[in-house]
Amino acid sequence: MTPEKDYQQRSLKTLADFLRRCSKPLPVSTAFFEAQGANSITPSGYIPVVAAGLSTEMPYVCLRVPTGGGKTVMAAYAVGIVKDELLHADRAIALWLVPNITILNQTVDALRDKRHFYRRALDASCGGPVEVMRIDEALNLSRATADGATVVIVSTIQAFRVEDPTGRKVYEQNSVFAEHLLNVPADRVADLFPGADDKPKPSLVNALRLRRPIVIVDEAHNARTPLSYTALGALKPSCVIEFTATPSTGGTVIVEKEKVANPPSNVLHRVSAAELKAANMVKLPLRVSTRHPSQKEQLLSDALTLRSDLERLAAAESQETGEYLRPILLIQAERVDACEPLRERLVAEYGIERDHIKISTGSKEELEDIANIINTAKCQVRHIITVQKLREGWDCPFAYVLCSLQETRSATAIEQIVGRVLRLPNQKLKQHPDLNCAYVFSLSPEIQTVLAELQNALENNGFTKAEAERIIIPNQQGTLPIGSQPKTVTLTPTTQLDVAAVKAQPAVLAGKVKVDENTGALTIYVPLSKDEGEQLTACGTTAEAKQAIEQAVTQVREAEKAFGGSGATRMPSPYEQQMDFVVPLLSVWEENRWFEFESTLLLECPWKLSAKDASLDPTYDPTKRPAGKAGRVDVNEKGAVETSTVQEAEAEDFVGTLHQQVLQLSGTGDWTMEALIGWLDSHLDHSDITSAESASFLRKVIQGLIARFDITDVSTLALDRFRLRDEIEARINQHRDTERKEAFKQWLLPTSDLAVTDEHVLNFKTISYEPSWLYEGGHQFKKHYFGSKPGELREKRADGKLTEEFNCACYIDNMPEVKFWMRNLSQKKHSSFKLQTSTGWFYPDFVCMLNDGRVLVIEYKGEHLIGESGEKAAVGAVWASRSGGKCLFVMPSSEKFEEITKVASTSAA
C-alpha cells in the first residue's frame, strides 16, 4: 500500500532517500543536500538545532504540506520509512506529538481504527504488529509490547515538560519500567537518568531514551521553542520529522531575558497549492463577495441563498454520481452573545429548522456530541455559528461557505476559519464546477481589504504568497484553473447583448473576451484598457446590461491591482483561452490499443536473475558493524553481539551509534536460511523478477557470504539484514540496469515497434499544471502557455549569475518560430511530457508549439552534463524520427541556443 496522491509519494520518497543517505552514513547536511537534488528540488542548506540531548548529526527535517494536504496520513507512512531506512529495525517506538488534547484524542481514535486509512497506512508502512496508545496509557507500557510491536505513543509536547502533571509522571520512578532496564548494555547506562541510588531510574522517559524513539511532530510550528527543544532532547530521539503547513522561518526568541537564535525548519520537501488542486484535495479557487457594512442583512441573505443553491447542486450531483454531499455554511458572528439571537433570527426570519443550526464558541459547544457530521444523511447540520474559531481539531470537508458578519476584524479573525472551507469532500472532483470551489462573504467598504486579508490567511495555511495571489477570485461566476481571474456576465442574446457587435471587434478584444452566442455568457479574461472597456460596454443593448458589463470590467481590473498588478490590459495565456497544446507520445501498439512506451516494456520477458553473479561489494563485511560512541560491534560465530571500545564520539558517528544501540536491543532471534531469504525477499522490490528467481539468487548470496566469512550461524547475517538488504538491492540493480540497457538498445533500432501517432497524445489543455513553485523573478514571459510565471524555473544561481535554464527560456520566448511554450515539470508523471530511458523517465526541460503546428522539445544541458545525456538524446531522436516530421527534438549545450533555432527553422516534411 502506498499513498494514492502523487505529491504524497514524491514527498515520502524524498524523505526515504534522505534517511537512506543518512544511514550510509553521510553527514546529515550532505544527505539533506543530495536528497533534494536527486528529487528535483532546489537544494537548500541544513541548519541543525543546537540543544542538550540533540546531536547536530541527528536528522531533524520538515515536510511542508498546506492545509488539506493530508499531513496525518503522510506521517503514518513516515513511521515505517524511518524504522526501515534510518533505524534498520523491525520494531520501533514512535512518539507522535500533536498540539492539543482534542487533536490527540482524534489522532488516537483514527490510528486505532483498523478500518481508517490512517491506520491502514501505519500498518502498511510498519509491516508488523502495531500498538497505538495515549501518553497516559504509555505509563503502563510493558517490555513485551515494546519488544514485540512498533509502538506509537500519541502525546502533546507539553506532556514532556516537568512543569506539566503528565510530564512529572513521565519522569517519575515507575516499577512498570524496571523490566525495561534489565540487562541494559553497559555503554548505555550513562544515557539514562539516574535515580536516588544513582542507578538508572525505571521511568517512561528512560525506556524511551533506551530505544531512541522516532519523533513525529504534527503542526510543528507549535513546537519550535527552546522549551520544546529541551523536552525533545530529554527523549534522546533518533530523528525528528516535522509535518506542518507553515514551517518556521527562524529568528530569535527571548530566554531568561536574553535573545537566543531559533533556527528555521529544515524543509526537505514542499507541496504546492497547484499539486493539491491537481490531486483533488482542496476546493479552489476561493470565490469572494463583499458588501458595504451597511448591507449586513443582504450579505447574510446572499450567503444563505448560495448555500441553498449549492445543496440543490449537491442533490443533482448525488443523482448523477451517488456521492452524498451536504454543503455547510459557517457564519462568523460579531460577538459570543450575538450567536443565540442570530440563530433565533435564522429560524424566525429565514425559515431554517433549528436542528440545522449549531453554535460553536468557547462557552457554547454544540459540535462535540456530533460524532459524524459528514457521510450520513442522518446528520442535519447545515449552518454553524462561531466567532473567533471553531472547536480545535474540527474538520469537515462539507463546509463550503464562510460568511463573516464582523465589521471590524482582528488580523487573525478570518485566518482562523478560512482553512475550514478548503478541503474537497471525498478528494474527488465534482461534475458541477461550483461544488469544486470555496466561498467567502465579508463586510468591507473595499474588496481589496478583504482580498489582502484572505491572502494573508492562505499564507498562514501553508500557501505561498504567489499561490495565494492566484487562488482568490473576486465575485467570479463559473470557474477556470488556478492562475486565472476571469469574470463572466450572462446576458440574454439579442435582447441584452449585441453578439455581432462583440465579434466585430477582433483587433481590440480578441483573446481578452469570449462570448457564447448561444447562452449570452460574456467572459472577460484580463483587465481591459479604458477604450476596450467602453467598446465592450457599448455591446450591451439595455442600461442594465451595460451596467453589468461595466461592473465586470472594473472588478477584473481591481482584482489584479489588489494582488500587486498594474491593472493594465494584457493578453490572456493560451491556457486561459483553452487553446490546444497537443504533443504526440512515443507509443507501442499492443492488445488492440496504443500504450505509452515505458519501463515494463524493457523487461517484458522474465530475466534470469538466478544466473547472475551473486557476489556483493568486496568492502561489505557482515561480521563488522559500523563504529559508534561505544566502539565497534562484532558478531561472533554464534550470532552474539560483542563490543570493543574505541574513541569516536556520538556526534562524529551518530548513525553508527544508533545502529549499534538498535542492534543491542533486537536480540539474535532464531533464524534459518529460509526465514532470512523470506525476509529479504519481502523487503526487496523485484516486481520484474519472479519469486523463484529472487529466492534462488538470495540463496546464492547467503551461501557465498557464509563461505567467504566462515559463518556457522545464519543469525550472524540476520542481525545485519538491513545492511545486507541494501547491498543485495544494489547488486540486483546493477544486473537490472544491464538488462534494461540491452533491451533499450533493441527498442531504439529502426525495426522496433515504437511509433508516434496522433491517436495517443498528451493535450496540456486538459491537464492541471502542478508546479511545486513558480518563477519569482521580474522577467515577463510573453509566450508561456500557462501564463507569465513558468513553474520551477529559477532565475539566478547562488552566486547571483543567471541560470542557463533561465537564459534558454528567454531565448525560446523570443523565437519568432514559437507560438507558445511551457516549462516541463520534472517528476510530475501525470501532467508532464516524458520519454523512457533504460533507467527511468526523462522529463525534457521545455516543450514548444511552433507556428506551423509542429512540436519542438528541448532538453538543455550544461557542458558538464553533456556526457551523461546519451540515452536522452537517443530516445528524443527516435521520438522525433517516428513522428513523420510533426515532432522535433534538440539538446543544446553551453548556451549554444542557435542550435534550437536551426532545428525549428528546418522545413516541415
N, C-alpha and C positions, 0 to 999 in steps of 0.2 A: 504494500500500500504506500502510495506517495501522494503528496499534496496535489489536488486537482488543478490548482491555479498555476500557470506558468511562472508568474513572478515569485510565487512562494517557492517553487522548485529552484529557481535561479538564486534566490536569497540563501536557501539552505545549502545549496551546492557550494556557494562561496564560503559559507561557514565551515562545511565539511573539509573543503580544500585548505582553508586556513588552519584548522586544527590538525589536519594530516601533516602539513608542513611544520607545525609546531612540534609534532611528535617525532620528527626526523632524527634529532631535533635541530631546528633552526632558531635563531634569536626571534623573539616574538615580533619585533619590529620588521624583520626581514620577511617573516611568514605573512604578516599583515600586508606589506607592500606587494609581495609576489602574488598572493591570492587575489588581490584586487586586479592586478594587471592580467592575470590568467583568465579572469571572468569579465573582461571588457569593461572594467571600472577604472576611472582615472585614479591612480594610486595617491594616497594621502599619507601624511606622517602619523606614526603611532606615538601616543603620549601616555606613559604608564601613570597609574595612580600611586602616589607615594604615601603609604600609611603602614602603621605597625601591623605585622601579620600578613601583609600583601606583598608578595615578591614582585619586583619590577618585571620579572620574566613570566609572571602569571598572565595568561590570556584574559583580557578584560575588554570586551568589544560590544558593539551595539548594532542591532539591525533596526533601521528606521522604517516604520510602516505606518502610513497615515491612518486616521480613524476609519474604521470599516474594512481594513485590510486583512483581518484575521490573525492578529498577533498571537492569540492564545493557541490556536491550532499549530502555528509555526513553532511556538515554544514547546509544545508537546513533542513534536518531531525532534526538536533540538536536544532533548534529554538523551535520546538514543544515539544521536550523532556524536555528542560529546563522550558518552560512555564508550563508544566503539573507536572513535578516531583520536581522542586525546588520552583517555584513561587506559584504553586497551583492556577492558574488563567486561565480564559477562553480567555483573551486577554493580549497582552504584547507589549512592544516596544523593537525591537532588533536593535542594532547598528552593522552593518556588515562592518568591516574595511578591506580595501584592500590596496596594496602597492602603486598604482599609478592610474592616471586618465584613462589610457587605459583600465586597468582591471576593474575599476569602471564602465565604460560605458558598457563593455561586460557583467558584472555581472547583472547590472540593466536590460539590454535588455533580458537576459535569464530568470531572475526571474519574469519579467513582462509578458513574453510569456506563455500563459496558455497551450500551446502545448509542451513546453520544459520540459524535465524531471526534471530540477531543480525546476521549478515552481510546477510541479505535486507533487514533494517530499515535498515542502513547504506547499502546500495546505493539503496534506495528514497528515502531522505531526501536523499542527496547528488546523485542524478540525473546521474551521470557516472562516469568511471573512479575507482576507489578502490584505494589501496595500503595494506596493513597491515604494520607491522614492529615488531620489538622495539627498545628503545633502543640496544642494541649494534649492531643492523643499521643503524640510522639514522646511525651514524658513517660510512656509505658512501652516504648519500643524494645522488643526482645532481640537478643543477638541472633536467634534463629531466623527471625524475619529479615534482619539486616543481611545475614549471610545468604538467605535463600531467594531474595527478590530484589528488584530495583524499587527502592522506597522513595516516594515523592512526598515531601513534607511541605504543606502549604502554610505560609505564615506571613505576618507583616514584619517589616524591618524593625518596627518598634519593639516587637517581642524579644529581640536580642539586645535590647538596651537595658542595663541593670536597673535603671530607674523605673522600668515598667514591671508590674507584678508578674507577668508571664516571664519576662526576662530574668527576674530573680530566680524563678523556678528552673529555668534553663541552665543556670549556673550552679544551682544548689546541689548538694550531695543527694543522690537518689540511688537506693540499693538496687533498683532495676538495672542499672548500668554497670554493676560490679562484674557481671559475666562478660560484658564487652571488653573489660580491661584485663581479663585473664590471658596470660601468656603474651602480653604486649612485647613486641620486639624491643630489645634493649635500646636501640638507637632512636626509638620513638618516645621514650619516657620524657625527654626534655621538651617534646612538643605539647605535652598535656599539662593542664593547670593542676597544681598540687593542692592536696587537702591539708588539714591541720597536722597530719602525720608526715607531711612532705612527700607522700606517695600520690600518684595520680588520683584525683578526686573522681569517684563514679558520678558522672553527671551527663546530661544530654549533650552539652557543648563539647565535652571531651570525646564522647562517642562520635560526634560529627568531625571533630578535628582529626581523630584517628583515621577516619575513612575519606578524608579530603573531598567534601561534598561539591557537587556541581551546583552553582548558584544561578538560578533563572530569575531575572528581575523584570516584572511586569510594570508598565508605566514608570520606567526607570528614572524619568526626570524628577520624580519624587524622592529618589534615594541616592542623590549625589551631593552629600554634605559631609563635612568632617565627622559628624556623629555616626552617619551611616557607614563611612569607611572604617571607623573604629569597630563598629558592630560586625562588619564583614570580616575584618582582619582577625577577630576573635574566633572565627569559624575555620580558619586556615583552608580556604576553598581551593579547589583545583583550577577553577576558572569562574569568571562572572560573565554571563551573557545577558545583555540588556535588550528589551523589546519596548519601543516607545515611538509615538508619533512625533515627539519633539525632543530630540537629543539635546543634551546640554552643550552650550557653545563656550563654556568655560567662564573664567573671570576670577573674582576674588570674593571671599567671604570673611566675616569678622569672627575670630575665635579668640576668646579671652582678651578682647579689646585690641587685637592685632589683626591686620589684614593677612589672609592666607590664600595662596593661589589654589584655585579649584579647577583642575584640568577639564577640558571638553571631552565629551564622549568620543570614543574611537569608532566612528561609524564605518563598519565593514561593508555594508550594502544598503542602498537606499531604494525604496519603492516609490514610484511617482504616481500622481493622480491619474495620468494617462493610462498607466498599467492597471490601476484599479478599475477605471472606466471600461477598458477593453475586456477585463475579466468579469464584468457584470457584478462588481462588488458594491458599487455606490450609485446613488441617484445623482446624476449630473446631466445637464447643468443645473445650477441653483437659480431659480427664477425669482425676481424681486419686484414687489409692488409697494409703492408708498402713497400715503395721503397726508395732507396737512394735519397737524394736531387738532384742528377744529373739526376734522371729519372722522373722529374716532369711531362713531357708530357705523359709518359707511365702511370703514376698514374692516371692522369685525364682521359686518354683513358680507363683504367680499370674500373673506376667508371662509366663513361658514358655507357660502354658496359654492366656492371652489371645492371644499371637502365633499359636499354632496355630489357635485359633478364627477369628482374622482371616484366616488363609490359606485355611481352608475357605470362608469368605465370599467371599474373592477368587476362588477357583475357580468358585464359583457365579456371581459377577459376570462372569467371563470367558465362561462358557457363555451368559449372557444378552446380553452386550454385545460380546463379542470383545476386551475390553480386558485386557491382561496385567498382573497385579499380583503382587508377592511381598513381603508385609509383613516388615519387618526390625525386630529388637529390639536397641536399644543398651543395653548393660549397663555401668554405671559402677562399676568395681571400687574397692576401698579403697586399694590401692597398686599400683605398677607390678609389683612382684614377686609380686602375687597373681593376675595375669592368666593366666599359663600354668597354674597349679594350677586356676583356675576353669574354664578350657577343658577340662582333663582330667576334672573333675567333671561338666561338662555331657555329655561323651561317655560316661563310665562310668556315671553315676547316672541320667541323663535320656535316654540312648539317642540323642543328637543326633549326626549324622555330622560328623566332623572338618572336612570340606570346607565345611560350612555355617557354620563359626565362624572369624572373623578377629580379630586383635588390632591395635589402632591406638593406639600410645603413642609418646612421643618416641624411645625406644630400640628399639622394635619396630614397624615399619610394614608391614603386610601388605595395605594397600589400594592402594598405589602401582602395583602391577602389574595391577590390575583396571581395564581401560580403560572398560568399560561395565557398571556394576553394575545398571543398570535396562534395561528394554525388551528383554531377551533371556532366554530360558529356560535358556540355556547356563550362565549365572552361578548358582551355588548358594548364595551368601551369604545367610544368614537371621539371623545373630547377630553383633554386633560388640562386642568388649570394649574399653573405653577407661578412662581415669582422670580426667584433667582436661579435655581437649578432644580432638576429632577432628582429623585432618590438616587444616591450613588450606586453605580453598577447597573442601573436600569437600562435595558437595551431592547428596543422594539423597532424592527425594520418597517412596521406598518405606519410609523409616524412619518407623514408626508408633508404636513403644512405647519409652519410656525407663524403665529400672529402675536406680535408684541404691542401691547397697549400702553407701554411706558413712554411718556412724552420725553422725560429726561432719563437717560440710562447711564449706569456706570460703564466703565470701559470694558468690563467683562460680562455684562448682562446677557447679550446675545451670544457671546463666545461660549458661555457655559451650556447653552441649549442647542445651538445650530448643529452640532455634531450628531444630535439625536435624530435628525431628519435625513441623514446622508446614506444610511445603509439600504441597499436594494433588497427587497424581500426575496428569499429563496435563491439569491445570487443568480437570477435568471432574467434576461431581458424580456420585457413585456411587449406584446404585439401593439398595444396602444401607446404611442410615444409619450403621452402626457403622464403615464404611470412609471416612466423611467426618470422623471425629474423630481426635484425637491422644490418647495415653495416657501417664501418668506414674505410676510406682510408687516410693514413697520410705519410708525408715525414719524414724520420728519418734514420740515419745510423744504428740504433739498434732498434729492435722491443721492447726490454724491456723498453726503454724510453717512447714509446707511450703507452704501456700497463700500466705502472705506472701512466701516466698522465690520462688515461681513468679511471683507478681505482679510482683516486682522484676525478675525475669528477662525477663518480657514487655515491661516498660517499657524495658529495655535492648536489646530487639529492635525498638523503634520504636513500640510501642503506648502510648497514653496511659494514665494511671492509671485513668481511668474505664473505658476499654476493657478493661484488664487485669482489672478487678474483675468484668467481665461474661462473660468467655470462659473462666473456670476453673470447672469444675463438680465438686464433690467426689463421687466414687464414684457417678456417675449411671448409671442404666440407661435406654436409649432416648435420644432427642435432641429438643431444641427449639432455636429460633433464639437468636442472641446476646441476652443480657439476661435469660434465664430460668435458674433453678437448681432445677428440679424433681427429685423423687426418685420412682422407680417401683418398687413391690414387686409381684411377680407371685405370686399365691396361687391355689390350686385352688378354684374356686367350689364352694359347698355343703359341702365338707369342711374348708376352711381359712378361708373368708371368707363372712360373712353379708351378701350383696349387698343384701338387702332392708333390713337394718339401716343400711347406709351411706346408701341412698337415702331412708331415713325421717328423715334429719336435715338437710333443706334449709336451714332457718333458720340452722343452725350452720356447715355445711360447704359450702354452695352456692358454686360457683365456686372454692373453695380446694382441693377434692379432686374428682378424677374417677375413676369406677370403670367398667371394662369388664366387664359381667356375663358376657360370653362367654368371655373369656380370664382373668378374675380379676385383670387389671392394675389396680392402685390407684396413682394418681399424685397426689402432694402438690405443689402448685404454689408455695405460700408458707408461711412459718412459721405454726404454729398456736399458739393460746393453750394454757395448761395444761389447761383444761376441754375444749377442742376435741380436743387430743391424746388425752386419756383416753377421750373418747367414740368417737374413731376406733379406738383400740386395742381397745376393747371389741367391735368388729365382727369381730375375729379369733376363730375358733372353736377354735383349739388354742393351746397355750403357745408353740410355735414361731412360729405366725402372729402372735400378739400381740407377741412379741419383735421380729420383723421390722418390724412397723408402728411400734412404739415407737422402734426404731433409726432408721428413715427419718425420722420426725418430728424427732428430735433432730438428725440430720445437716442437714436443711434449715434448722433454726433456727441451728445453729452456723455453717453456711456463710455465712449472711447477717451474723452477728456478725463473722466473720473479715474481712469486707470493709467494716467500719465501720458496719454497720447495727445496729439495736437488737435485732433478733431478734423483735420484736413482730409479731403477726399483722397481715395486710393482705389486701386483695382483689387477686387476680391481674389483670393487664391484660386487656382484651378480646382482644388478640392472643395472649397466653399461653393463653387459653381457646379460641382459634381461632374467634372469632365473625366472621361475615361482615361485611365493610365494602365494599359494592358501590356503585360510582359509575359511572353511565352516561356514555359518551363521545359527543362530537359527531362524527357519522359521515356517510358518504356510501355509497349503495348502488351498487356497480359490479361488473360481471363476476360477478353472482350471489353476492356476498358484501358484508359491511359492511367499510369501511375507515375508519380514523380520519381526520378532516379535517386535512390537513397541507399543507406548503408546495408540494409538487409540483402540487397541485390548483389553485393560484393561477396557474400558468403552463403549463397542460396544452397549450395551443396555442403552438408556437414563435413568439416575438415578433421583430419586425424591428429588431434592433439596428443593422443597416446603414442604416436610415432615420433614425437618431437623430443629434443634434448631436454631432460628434466633436471639438469644441474642448475643450481642457483648461483647468485653473485658470489665470487670467491671470498669476498670480505665478510659474508654473513656467517656468524658462529652462534648457533642456538644455545650453547652452553655458557656464553658470556653475555651478561646483561649490561645495559648502559650504566655508567657511573652515576652515583647520586651523592648526597651530602655525607652518607654513612659509608660509602665505599662501593666497591664492585660486588655485584651479586652473581654467584656461580650456582650452577645446578649440578649436583653430583649424580653418580650413576643410578641412584635410587629415586632421583627426581626431587630430592630435598633441597631447600634453599640454603645456601651458605654465603656469608658476607665476609668481606675483608675491608679493613679501614683504609681510606685514603683521605686526601686533604681538601677535595673540592667542596666549595660552599654551595648551598642550595641555589643562591642567586645565579651561580655560574652554570648550574645544570638542573634547572627547575624540573624539566620533563624527566630526566634520568632519575631524580629523587622520587618524583610522582609515580613513575612506573615501578620503581623498586618497592615503594610502600604499598601499592595496589597488589603487587605480586606476593608480598609477605602475608597479606590477609586472605589471599584467594585459596591457599592450600593447594596440595598437589592433586587431589582428586583421584579417581580410579579410571584411568584412560586406557583404551585399547586402540590398536591401529585403526579399526573400522570406525570407532567413535570419533577419532581425530579426523579421519577422512570425511566423515559426515559433517562435522563442524566446519571444516574448511570449505567443503562443497556448498554449504548453505550461506557462507559469508563471502563467496566469490561470485561476481557477475559473469555468467557464461551462458547467456541465452542463445548464443550461436553455436554452442557446443553441447552435445548430448551428455546426459548424466553418466553414461557408461564410459565415454571418452574422458570426462573430467575425473572420475574415480580412478581410472587406470593411470592417468598422469599423476594424480596426487599420491598414489601408492608408490610410483617410481621415485617421486621427490622424497618421500619419507624414508624409503628403503636406502636411497642414496645418502641421506644425512646420517642415518643410523650407521651405515658402513664407514662413512668418512670420519665421523667423530667418535666411533666406537661406543655408541649409546646402547645401553642394555634395557632401558625402560622408556617406552614411548611417552610416559608422563613428562619426561625431560623436554620433549618437543611441545607437548600440550601446554606446558607452562609458558612457553614462548610463542603461543599460537597466533597472537595478533601480529607480531613482527613477521612470523612465518607466513601468515596470510598475505602481508604486504609484499614480501619477497616473491611469493608464488604468483601473485597478481601481476607484478612487474614482468616476470618471465613469460607468463601467458600472453600478456600484451605485446611482448616482443614477437612472439610467434604469430599472434593475430595480425599485427601490423605487416609482417612479411607476407602473410597470405592475402591480406587486403590489397597490398601494393601490387601483387601479381595479378589479382582479379581486376583491379582498377586499370592496369595497363591493357588488359584484354577488352574492357569496355570502351577504351578510347580508340581502339582500332577501327578503321573505316568499315569493317564488316560487321560491327556490333549493331544491336537493335536500338541504340539510342536515337531519339528523334526529338525535334522541336515542332510542335503543332499548335495551330490556333484552337484546337479542341481542349487543350489543357493549359490554362493560363492563370496568372495572378493579376487581378484588377485592383489597383490601390484605391480606387473609388469606393470599394466595398469593404475595406478593412479599417480598423481603428489604429491610428498612428499612436504608438505607445512608448515614446522615449522616456528613459529614466531621468533625463534632464534636458533642458532646452538651451540653445545657443544664447549666451548672455552678453555678447559684445554689442557694439554700436552700429555695425555694418547692416545696411538694409538690403537683404537679398530680394531681387525682383521676381525671380522665376521659380523659387522653391515651391513645389507642388502643395505643401501643407502650410504655406504662409511664410512670412519673413524670418521666422525663428526656427531654423533646422534643429532636429534632435541630435543630441550627443556630438556636437561639433564644438571643439574647443579652439578659441581664437589664439591664445598665447601659451607659450611654454613657461616653465618656471623661471627661465632667465629673461622673460619679457619679450622674446622674439616671437614672431608669428609662426604658428604651426604650419607644416607643409600641407596638411589636410585642409586647413582654412584657405590657404592660398589656392589650392586646387579647386575648392568650392567657388571661390570668387571668379576664377578663370572660367569655370563652367557657366556660371550665372551670366557672364558677359559674352558667351559664344553666340553669334547670330544663328547658328545652325540649331540651337537648342530651344525647343518650345517651352518645356518646363523640366525640372529635375527633382530628385529627392535624395536626402541623406539616408542611405540604407542602414538600418539599425542592426548591430551585431547581437546574436543570441536570441533575437525575437523571431522564433521559427514560424509563428503563425501570421506575422504581419510584415515580413521582410522577404526580399528575393534572396535565394540561396542556391548554391551548387554543391554537389557532393564531391569530396576528395576521399582518399583512402583512409584518412584519419578522422574525418568528421565534416560537419557543414562548413562551407566557406561563404561568408557574407561580404560581397563586394561593397566598396565604400559609397559609390554613387550609381544611381540609375537615372537615365535621361530619356525623355521623349523628344525626338528630333522633329523638325517642322515637316519633314517628308513622311512621317509616320513610323520610321524605324526606331528601334530601341537601342540605346548605347549604354553599356555597362562599363564602369570604370573602377578599377582597383588600384589605388595609389600605394606605392611602396617607396620608402626612403632607400637610399643607396645601400644602407647596411642590411636591408631585409631582402634585397632582390634575389639573393642566392637561395632563399628559403621558399620561393614562390613558384617552383617548377610545376607542381600539380595544379595549383590555382590557374596558372597561365594555360596549362594544357586543357583542363576541363572548360575554361572560359572559351578557348579557341574552338573546341568541339561544339559547345552550345551555339556559338556564332555560325560555324560552318554548316550546321544541320538545320538552320532556320530559313534557308532559301533566300538569304540576303536581307531578312527582316530584322536581324539582330547583329550587333557589333560589340566587340569586346576589346578593351585596351588596358594595358598595365604600364602607365608612365612611371618614370623613376626620377628622383633627384630634381624635381620641379621642371622636368622636360615636358611642359604642358602642350607644346606644339604637337606632340605625338597624338594627343586627343583630337585636335583639330584635323590632323592628317587623316585619321580614321573616320571621323564624322563627315569629312568632305568627299570621301570616296563615293562614286556613283552607285545608286541603288541598282541591284541586279535586275 
